[in-house]
């Protein structure tokens, strides 16, 4: 499975101004990603941040998993699986209010499949530099939006909205790029059993999500 991961940091500068610094995309990777892998990415970023400033308001790590075949692409109703992990100094900022894509003058909200608060090891640089509060969440994003020129963004529960997670577009597999219409149909709904199988294959060790709320969101959208 082709996967792209990126780490983004929000740095608090010495003069009090805020500036977002996004790393370059990591190379496409293969193999399942674990919670420890995400923790390692955040730890590396915290160490890099500490070379510039002693602490940051918040940080994030984002991972994408594309369907591995045309059949899985159809089963997910032309959606991409997105894992968003955020760390913050303020517990009131979690859970995230929403994750969305801003591209081409449009704002597309991702469907949240699950979210879980995760502890940050007290002796880690992540804890001391980025914060003690971490949330992992799985989302579904339309393939068309992920391939558009824009930004994947997060709105925290308080204080911070439009936090850039990733500079789009993302390079899709050839069979998806060849799709002349990668926009999900208005009344389409992913096969959530296929989505669950995809999560369990691509993200080992994460808590399996329940989909009651996710399915209701798709039903609500289909009714609009």
C-alpha positions in Angstrom: 0.0 0.0 0.0 1.3 3.4 -1.0 1.4 5.7 2.0 2.6 9.2 2.5 3.4 10.6 5.9 4.2 14.2 7.0 4.9 15.9 10.3 3.8 19.5 10.9 4.8 21.7 13.8 3.4 25.0 15.1 6.3 26.9 16.6 6.0 29.6 19.2 8.7 32.2 18.4 10.6 34.2 20.9 8.8 37.4 20.1 5.4 35.7 20.7 4.3 35.5 17.1 3.0 32.2 15.8 4.4 30.6 12.6 3.6 27.2 11.1 6.5 25.3 9.7 5.7 22.2 7.6 8.3 19.6 6.8 8.7 18.3 3.3 6.6 15.2 2.6 8.2 11.9 3.6 8.8 9.3 0.9 6.0 6.9 0.2 6.2 4.0 2.7 4.9 0.5 2.7 3.9 -1.7 5.6 1.6 -1.1 8.6 2.0 1.9 10.8 1.7 1.5 14.6 1.0 4.0 17.4 4.7 3.7 18.3 5.6 4.7 14.8 3.6 7.9 15.2 5.1 8.5 18.6 8.5 8.2 17.1 7.7 10.7 14.4 6.4 13.2 16.9 9.5 12.6 19.1 11.8 13.4 16.2 9.9 16.5 15.4 10.0 17.6 19.1 13.8 17.3 19.1 14.0 19.3 15.9 11.7 21.9 17.3 13.8 22.2 20.5 16.8 23.3 18.5 14.8 26.4 17.6 12.5 27.1 20.5 12.1 25.5 24.0 8.4 24.6 23.4 5.6 24.8 20.9 1.8 25.3 21.3 1.0 22.2 19.4 2.2 19.7 16.7 0.9 17.0 14.5 1.7 13.9 12.4 -0.4 12.9 9.4 -0.5 9.6 7.5 -2.5 8.7 4.4 -3.4 5.3 3.1 -4.8 4.9 -0.4 -7.0 2.0 -1.5 -4.7 -0.8 -2.8 -6.8 -1.9 -5.8 -9.6 -0.7 -8.0 -12.0 -3.0 -6.1 -11.0 -1.4 -2.7 -11.3 2.0 -4.3 -14.8 1.2 -5.3 -15.6 -0.3 -1.9 -14.5 2.9 -0.1 -16.6 4.9 -2.5 -13.6 6.8 -3.8 -12.2 7.8 -0.4 -8.8 7.9 1.2 -8.0 6.8 4.7 -6.4 9.6 6.8 -4.8 9.3 10.2 -4.3 12.6 12.1 -2.4 12.6 15.3 -2.1 15.9 17.2 -0.3 16.9 20.4 -1.1 20.1 22.4 -0.1 21.9 25.5 -3.8 22.6 26.4 -6.2 19.7 27.1 -9.2 22.1 26.3 -8.1 22.0 22.6 -9.1 18.3 22.3 -10.9 16.6 20.8 -10.5 18.2 17.4 -13.7 20.0 16.3 -13.1 18.9 12.7 -10.6 18.1 10.0 -11.2 19.6 6.5 -9.7 20.3 3.1 -9.6 23.8 1.8 -9.0 23.8 -2.0 -10.3 25.6 -5.0 -12.5 27.9 -3.0 -14.3 25.0 -1.4 -14.2 23.6 2.2 -14.7 19.9 2.4 -15.1 18.3 5.9 -13.7 14.9 6.3 -15.8 12.2 7.9 -14.4 11.2 11.3 -14.5 7.5 11.9 -13.0 7.5 15.4 -10.8 9.5 17.8 -8.9 8.5 20.9 -7.0 10.4 23.5 -3.5 8.9 23.9 -1.1 9.5 26.7 2.3 11.1 26.0 5.3 9.6 27.9 6.4 12.0 30.6 10.1 11.6 29.9 9.8 12.2 26.2 10.7 15.4 24.3 7.2 15.3 22.8 5.9 15.8 26.3 8.2 18.7 27.2 8.3 20.4 23.9 4.9 19.8 22.2 2.7 19.0 25.1 1.2 16.1 27.2 -2.1 15.7 25.3 -2.3 13.6 22.2 -5.3 12.5 20.1 -5.3 10.0 17.2 -8.2 10.1 14.8 -9.1 8.2 11.6 -10.9 10.1 8.8 -12.2 9.5 5.3 -11.4 12.1 2.6 -12.7 12.2 -0.9 -10.0 11.2 -3.4 -10.8 14.2 -5.6 -10.1 16.6 -2.7 -6.9 15.0 -1.7 -5.6 15.4 -5.3 -6.5 19.1 -5.4 -4.2 22.1 -4.8 -4.9 23.2 -1.2 -4.4 22.3 2.4 -5.6 19.6 4.8 -6.5 21.5 8.0 -7.7 20.9 11.5 -9.9 23.0 13.8 -9.1 22.5 17.5 -11.9 22.6 20.1 -10.7 26.1 21.2 -8.2 28.8 20.3 -7.0 27.4 16.9 -8.7 26.8 13.6 -7.4 26.2 10.1 -4.3 24.6 11.4 -2.4 23.3 8.4 -1.7 19.6 8.5 -0.5 19.0 5.0 0.0 20.9 1.7 -2.0 19.2 -1.0 -2.1 17.6 -3.5 -1.1 14.1 -2.6 0.1 11.8 -5.4 -2.4 9.0 -5.9 -1.8 5.5 -7.3 -1.9 5.2 -11.1 -5.3 3.5 -11.2 -6.9 6.4 -9.2 -5.1 9.1 -11.2 -6.6 7.5 -14.3 -10.1 7.9 -12.9 -11.7 10.8 -14.9 -14.1 11.5 -12.1 -12.6 10.8 -8.6 -15.3 12.8 -6.9 -17.5 10.4 -4.8 -21.1 10.3 -5.9 -23.5 12.4 -3.7 -25.5 9.3 -2.6 -22.5 6.9 -2.3 -21.5 5.4 1.0 -18.3 3.4 1.7 -18.5 -0.3 2.7 -17.5 0.3 6.3 -16.5 -3.4 6.6 -14.0 -2.8 3.9 -12.8 0.4 5.6 -12.4 -1.5 8.9 -10.3 -4.2 7.1 -8.2 -1.4 5.5 -7.5 0.2 8.9 -6.6 -3.1 10.5 -4.2 -3.9 7.6 -2.6 -0.5 7.4 -2.6 0.6 11.0 -1.6 -2.2 13.4 -2.2 -1.6 17.1 -4.7 1.2 16.9 -8.1 0.8 18.5 -10.6 -0.5 16.0 -13.2 2.2 15.3 -17.0 1.9 15.5 -18.8 3.4 12.6 -22.3 4.4 13.9 -21.6 8.1 13.8 -19.7 7.9 10.5 -22.5 6.1 8.8 -25.1 8.7 10.0 -22.9 11.5 8.6 -23.0 9.8 5.2 -26.8 9.4 5.4 -27.2 13.1 6.4 -25.1 14.2 3.4 -27.0 11.9 1.0 -30.2 13.6 2.2 -29.0 17.1 1.4 
